Amino acid sequence: MHKIGIDLGGTKTEGILLDEKYDIIERKR
């Protein structure tokens, strides 16, 4: 899940905060 946040880069912090909802982050990709 943290890898997704790092992949986004700018949203790295948000990725960590939404660790539980990583699905939402993936949708942003």
PDB file of N, CA, C and O in Angstrom:
ATOM      1  N   MET A   1       0.842  -1.197   0.000  1.00  0.00           N
ATOM      2  CA  MET A   1       0.000   0.000   0.000  1.00  0.00           C
ATOM      3  C   MET A   1       0.878   1.247   0.000  1.00  0.00           C
ATOM      4  O   MET A   1       0.588   2.220  -0.696  1.00  0.00           O
ATOM      5  N   HIS A   2       1.940   1.210   0.778  1.00  0.00           N
ATOM      6  CA  HIS A   2       2.832   2.375   0.819  1.00  0.00           C
ATOM      7  C   HIS A   2       3.495   2.577  -0.537  1.00  0.00           C
ATOM      8  O   HIS A   2       3.793   3.708  -0.921  1.00  0.00           O
ATOM      9  N   LYS A   3       3.727   1.490  -1.260  1.00  0.00           N
ATOM     10  CA  LYS A   3       4.341   1.601  -2.585  1.00  0.00           C
ATOM     11  C   LYS A   3       3.466   2.453  -3.495  1.00  0.00           C
ATOM     12  O   LYS A   3       3.976   3.224  -4.308  1.00  0.00           O
ATOM     13  N   ILE A   4       2.147   2.316  -3.361  1.00  0.00           N
ATOM     14  CA  ILE A   4       1.234   3.102  -4.192  1.00  0.00           C
ATOM     15  C   ILE A   4       1.433   4.589  -3.909  1.00  0.00           C
ATOM     16  O   ILE A   4       1.479   5.405  -4.829  1.00  0.00           O
ATOM     17  N   GLY A   5       1.550   4.927  -2.627  1.00  0.00           N
ATOM     18  CA  GLY A   5       1.741   6.338  -2.251  1.00  0.00           C
ATOM     19  C   GLY A   5       3.039   6.877  -2.842  1.00  0.00           C
ATOM     20  O   GLY A   5       3.085   7.999  -3.346  1.00  0.00           O
ATOM     21  N   ILE A   6       4.097   6.064  -2.774  1.00  0.00           N
ATOM     22  CA  ILE A   6       5.387   6.500  -3.314  1.00  0.00           C
ATOM     23  C   ILE A   6       5.270   6.655  -4.829  1.00  0.00           C
ATOM     24  O   ILE A   6       5.852   7.572  -5.407  1.00  0.00           O
ATOM     25  N   ASP A   7       4.521   5.761  -5.471  1.00  0.00           N
ATOM     26  CA  ASP A   7       4.360   5.814  -6.920  1.00  0.00           C
ATOM     27  C   ASP A   7       3.713   7.135  -7.320  1.00  0.00           C
ATOM     28  O   ASP A   7       4.084   7.735  -8.329  1.00  0.00           O
ATOM     29  N   LEU A   8       2.747   7.582  -6.529  1.00  0.00           N
ATOM     30  CA  LEU A   8       2.078   8.843  -6.829  1.00  0.00           C
ATOM     31  C   LEU A   8       3.029  10.007  -6.599  1.00  0.00           C
ATOM     32  O   LEU A   8       2.943  11.026  -7.284  1.00  0.00           O
ATOM     33  N   GLY A   9       3.930   9.862  -5.647  1.00  0.00           N
ATOM     34  CA  GLY A   9       4.910  10.915  -5.392  1.00  0.00           C
ATOM     35  C   GLY A   9       4.276  12.087  -4.656  1.00  0.00           C
ATOM     36  O   GLY A   9       4.374  12.178  -3.433  1.00  0.00           O
ATOM     37  N   GLY A  10       3.633  12.978  -5.388  1.00  0.00           N
ATOM     38  CA  GLY A  10       3.026  14.159  -4.765  1.00  0.00           C
ATOM     39  C   GLY A  10       1.992  13.763  -3.732  1.00  0.00           C
ATOM     40  O   GLY A  10       1.814  14.452  -2.728  1.00  0.00           O
ATOM     41  N   THR A  11       1.307  12.650  -3.977  1.00  0.00           N
ATOM     42  CA  THR A  11       0.265  12.227  -3.043  1.00  0.00           C
ATOM     43  C   THR A  11       0.811  11.178  -2.088  1.00  0.00           C
ATOM     44  O   THR A  11       0.046  10.414  -1.499  1.00  0.00           O
ATOM     45  N   LYS A  12       2.127  11.136  -1.931  1.00  0.00           N
ATOM     46  CA  LYS A  12       2.733  10.124  -1.057  1.00  0.00           C
ATOM     47  C   LYS A  12       2.137  10.206   0.341  1.00  0.00           C
ATOM     48  O   LYS A  12       1.749   9.188   0.914  1.00  0.00           O
ATOM     49  N   THR A  13       2.063  11.413   0.890  1.00  0.00           N
ATOM     50  CA  THR A  13       1.523  11.572   2.241  1.00  0.00           C
ATOM     51  C   THR A  13       0.077  11.112   2.278  1.00  0.00           C
ATOM     52  O   THR A  13      -0.334  10.403   3.196  1.00  0.00           O
ATOM     53  N   GLU A  14      -0.693  11.515   1.278  1.00  0.00           N
ATOM     54  CA  GLU A  14      -2.105  11.145   1.243  1.00  0.00           C
ATOM     55  C   GLU A  14      -2.239   9.631   1.147  1.00  0.00           C
ATOM     56  O   GLU A  14      -3.141   9.036   1.738  1.00  0.00           O
ATOM     57  N   GLY A  15      -1.330   9.017   0.394  1.00  0.00           N
ATOM     58  CA  GLY A  15      -1.365   7.564   0.241  1.00  0.00           C
ATOM     59  C   GLY A  15      -1.219   6.877   1.586  1.00  0.00           C
ATOM     60  O   GLY A  15      -1.899   5.891   1.868  1.00  0.00           O
ATOM     61  N   ILE A  16      -0.323   7.409   2.418  1.00  0.00           N
ATOM     62  CA  ILE A  16      -0.112   6.808   3.738  1.00  0.00           C
ATOM     63  C   ILE A  16      -1.360   7.016   4.603  1.00  0.00           C
ATOM     64  O   ILE A  16      -1.790   6.108   5.314  1.00  0.00           O
ATOM     65  N   LEU A  17      -1.933   8.219   4.532  1.00  0.00           N
ATOM     66  CA  LEU A  17      -3.115   8.506   5.344  1.00  0.00           C
ATOM     67  C   LEU A  17      -4.271   7.614   4.906  1.00  0.00           C
ATOM     68  O   LEU A  17      -5.067   7.163   5.730  1.00  0.00           O
ATOM     69  N   LEU A  18      -4.356   7.364   3.591  1.00  0.00           N
ATOM     70  CA  LEU A  18      -5.436   6.523   3.084  1.00  0.00           C
ATOM     71  C   LEU A  18      -4.947   5.089   2.925  1.00  0.00           C
ATOM     72  O   LEU A  18      -5.398   4.362   2.040  1.00  0.00           O
ATOM     73  N   ASP A  19      -4.018   4.693   3.793  1.00  0.00           N
ATOM     74  CA  ASP A  19      -3.475   3.341   3.713  1.00  0.00           C
ATOM     75  C   ASP A  19      -4.607   2.320   3.740  1.00  0.00           C
ATOM     76  O   ASP A  19      -4.582   1.339   2.996  1.00  0.00           O
ATOM     77  N   GLU A  20      -5.590   2.547   4.590  1.00  0.00           N
ATOM     78  CA  GLU A  20      -6.714   1.619   4.685  1.00  0.00           C
ATOM     79  C   GLU A  20      -7.555   1.679   3.416  1.00  0.00           C
ATOM     80  O   GLU A  20      -8.113   0.670   2.985  1.00  0.00           O
ATOM     81  N   LYS A  21      -7.643   2.874   2.817  1.00  0.00           N
ATOM     82  CA  LYS A  21      -8.464   3.026   1.612  1.00  0.00           C
ATOM     83  C   LYS A  21      -7.564   3.174   0.392  1.00  0.00           C
ATOM     84  O   LYS A  21      -7.792   4.033  -0.459  1.00  0.00           O
ATOM     85  N   TYR A  22      -6.534   2.323   0.316  1.00  0.00           N
ATOM     86  CA  TYR A  22      -5.606   2.384  -0.819  1.00  0.00           C
ATOM     87  C   TYR A  22      -6.363   2.241  -2.131  1.00  0.00           C
ATOM     88  O   TYR A  22      -5.895   2.690  -3.177  1.00  0.00           O
ATOM     89  N   ASP A  23      -7.541   1.611  -2.072  1.00  0.00           N
ATOM     90  CA  ASP A  23      -8.343   1.423  -3.279  1.00  0.00           C
ATOM     91  C   ASP A  23      -8.669   2.773  -3.902  1.00  0.00           C
ATOM     92  O   ASP A  23      -8.643   2.916  -5.124  1.00  0.00           O
ATOM     93  N   ILE A  24      -8.977   3.770  -3.062  1.00  0.00           N
ATOM     94  CA  ILE A  24      -9.306   5.101  -3.563  1.00  0.00           C
ATOM     95  C   ILE A  24      -8.081   5.710  -4.241  1.00  0.00           C
ATOM     96  O   ILE A  24      -8.203   6.357  -5.281  1.00  0.00           O
ATOM     97  N   ILE A  25      -6.907   5.504  -3.657  1.00  0.00           N
ATOM     98  CA  ILE A  25      -5.682   6.062  -4.242  1.00  0.00           C
ATOM     99  C   ILE A  25      -5.450   5.436  -5.614  1.00  0.00           C
ATOM    100  O   ILE A  25      -5.074   6.124  -6.563  1.00  0.00           O
ATOM    101  N   GLU A  26      -5.677   4.130  -5.710  1.00  0.00           N
ATOM    102  CA  GLU A  26      -5.450   3.447  -6.978  1.00  0.00           C
ATOM    103  C   GLU A  26      -6.364   4.032  -8.047  1.00  0.00           C
ATOM    104  O   GLU A  26      -5.971   4.124  -9.209  1.00  0.00           O
ATOM    105  N   ARG A  27      -7.565   4.425  -7.675  1.00  0.00           N
ATOM    106  CA  ARG A  27      -8.495   5.006  -8.638  1.00  0.00           C
ATOM    107  C   ARG A  27      -7.943   6.321  -9.180  1.00  0.00           C
ATOM    108  O   ARG A  27      -8.155   6.652 -10.346  1.00  0.00           O
ATOM    109  N   LYS A  28      -7.225   7.079  -8.324  1.00  0.00           N
ATOM    110  CA  LYS A  28      -6.637   8.347  -8.770  1.00  0.00           C
ATOM    111  C   LYS A  28      -5.576   8.098  -9.827  1.00  0.00           C
ATOM    112  O   LYS A  28      -5.350   8.945 -10.692  1.00  0.00           O
ATOM    113  N   ARG A  29      -4.916   6.933  -9.767  1.00  0.00           N
ATOM    114  CA  ARG A  29      -3.879   6.612 -10.751  1.00  0.00           C
ATOM    115  C   ARG A  29      -4.531   6.618 -12.112  1.00  0.00           C
ATOM    116  O   ARG A  29      -3.864   6.375 -13.118  1.00  0.00           O
TER     117      ARG A  29
END
